[in-house]
């Protein structure tokens, strides 16, 4: 079995730059940073897409914009927009997800991602019927992966 392939959306990449006063945001930040360390170690494969790049271009914080952009170098799979993506967007929109979220999900589908990791709770709820991969919060991903590989 190969490495798990992960797609992190812009909400997830930006979580460390959000206000860390709320405990849930701090925990999501720690979970996301841990996942990225595992990517650097080679435990997981990371997907990058044209829509991540596009959204990050509009990031008003130049520091976080550059730090997020640097993750492109750690990605083993890069997805560009093409006709296949357009077809996948249409499939995903039929499941009730639209706009940039549908583009992100279509890119993850095209990359054959195992997990789509986001901190967008509305997207997680709307994606329950996608069925191609699991759309999950970074904390829930770690609970699932870190406890399934070890005896507790």
Buried (B, 14 or more C-beta within 10 A) or exposed (E): EEBBBBBBBBBBBBBBBBEBEEEEBBBBBBBBEBBBEBBEEEEBBBBBBBBBBEBBEEBEEEEBBEBBBEBBEEBBBBBEBEEEBEEBBEBBBEBEBEEEBBBBBBBBBBBEBBBBBBBBEEBBEBBEEBEBBBBBBBBBBBEEBEEEEEEE
